[in-house]
Amino acid sequence: MKPYLKVIINKIKLTYIKVIKCKQLKLFGYQLFSYNSKLLFSKKSSVYLGDKIINDGRITIIVDDNAKLIIGNNVYFNENNMISVKSSVEIGDGCQFGPNVKIFDNNHMFTSNGVLPLHKSSPIKIGKKCWISSDVIILKGVSIGDNCVIGAGCIIKDDIPSKSIVTLQNNLKIRHIEDKA
């Protein structure tokens, strides 16, 4: 699909969401969400979408009642990302997200009788110019500083200071196949 056509379709879709579903939706510049993106904003949510947000492939964004989502300018999302907001998620300018990144500012509450329909949530803040690689999961209450690199497959559950590189220390064990005759 041509980029200008994508911009027009997104303007129509986001204007519809603003008028019908989410009165607190603020749009700046243009947003290029793919055709099959799923944007679920509650009527009582607050959503700020900066200029030049680009998504290649499917993205799912869910913002519940009284929750706040801020996505800065020049942010790129690859295939199959998900953002679930029950409290607050803030993504700084110039961030890039690899495929299959999941951001959850919430998790389910449990009792000995099982899972409750309630959630615990804490704000997430991702600084400016961060690279979040493929298959990363960012959990509630985390703050990631500016200019960070988060390596593939990491689960982020603690704060990350600015100018940090986070990698998963996963060593491969390679053995030779021996013939047993």
N, C-alpha and C positions, 0 to 999 in steps of 0.2 A: 504494500500500500504506500502510495506517495506521502512524504512527510506533511505537506500542506493539507492533504485530505485528512490525515490522522489528527492534525491540530484542530480542524473544523469539527470532526466527529467528537473529539474530546471536549471541546468548548460546549457543544450541545449537551453531551452527557453530563458534564460537571455543572452546567447551568441548571439542568433539570434536577440534579441532586440538591443544589443550593435552594432552588425555589420550592421543591416538594418535600425534601427529606431533612436537610441540614442547613438551617438558617445561619449558623455560625461557620460556614465554609467561606474561606477567604482565598482567592486565587490571584496569583501574580505572574504575569508573563504567560508562557504556554507550558502545557504538560502533555507529554506524549506517552500515554498509557496504551498498552496493546489492546486490540479489539476484545480479547477474552479476559481482560482484567476484571476482578470482582472488588468493587468499592462499596462497603457497607458502613455508612455513617449514620449514627443515631440523630434524631431530631435535637436532642439535648447535648450533642457533642460539639467540640470546637476543633476545627481543622484548618490549618494554614498550609497551603501548597505554594512553594516558591516558584521562581522562573526556571525553565529548562529542566524539568523533571522528566527523565526518559526511562522507559521500561521496555525491555525486549522480552517478549513472552508473557506468560501469565504472572500476575501478582494479585494477592489477596490482602486487602486492608480492611480490618474491622475496628471501628471506633465506637465504643459503647456510650450510654448515657453519662453525662458529666465528665467524660474523658477528653483529653486534649492530645492532638497530634500536630507536630510542627515538622515539616520537611523543608529544608533550606533550598537555596538556588544551586543549579548545576549538579543535581544528584542523579546518579545512574543506578538502575536496578536491572539485574540480569534475569534469566528465566526462573520461574517458580519460587519467588520470594513471598513471605507472609509476615504481616505486622498485625499483632493483636493488642489493642489498647483498651484497658479498663481504668487506668489512672492517667499516665502521661508518657509519651514518647517524643523525644526531640532529636532530630537528625540535622547536623550542621551542613553548611555549604560545602560543595565539592566532594561529597562522599561517593564512593562507588561500592556496589554490592555484587558479589559473584552469584552464581546460580545456587538455588536452594537455601538461601539464608532465611532464618526464622527469628523474629523478634517478639518476645512475649513479656509484657510488663506484669503478668499475672500467672497464677497457677491455681489449681483446684484445692479446696480444703478437704481433708479426710478425717474420718472418725473410725472407730473400730467396727462400725456398721457399714462402712464403705465411703464412697465419694459423695460429697454434698454438692448441691447446685450453687454453692457460694465460691467466691474466689478471694485470694489474697493478692493484692497488687502493690507495686512500688514503682516510681518513675524510672525511666531509662533515659539517659542522655548520651548521645554519640556526638563527639566534637567535629570540628571542621577537617576536611581533606583526609578522611580515613578510608582505608581500603579494607573491606570485609570480604574475605575470600569465600570460596564455595563451601557449602554445607556447615556454615557456622550457625550456632544457636546462641542468642543473647537473652539472658534471663532477667527477671524483675530486679529492680533496685540497683542496676549497674550504671556506672558512669565511665565512659571511654573518652580519654582526652583527645586533643587535636593531633593530627598527623600520625595516627597509629596504623599499624598493619596487623590484621588478625588472620592468621594462617588457616588453611583448609581444615575443616573438621573440628575446630575448637568449640568448646562449650564455655561461654563467658558468664561466670556467676559472681565474679569479684571485680572491683574497680580496676581500670587500666590507666596508668599515668600517661600524659602526653608524650609523644615521640617514642612510643614503645612498639616493639615487634613481638607478637605472641605466636608461638608455634606449638603444635602438639608433638610431644616427644614420643613417637611411636616407631620403634625399631622393627625392621623386617628381619625375620630369621629365614635364611635361605640354606637349604640342605641339598646335597647331591642325591639323586635317585640311584640307588644301588640295585643292580640286577641280582635276583636270587634264583639261581638255577638248581 
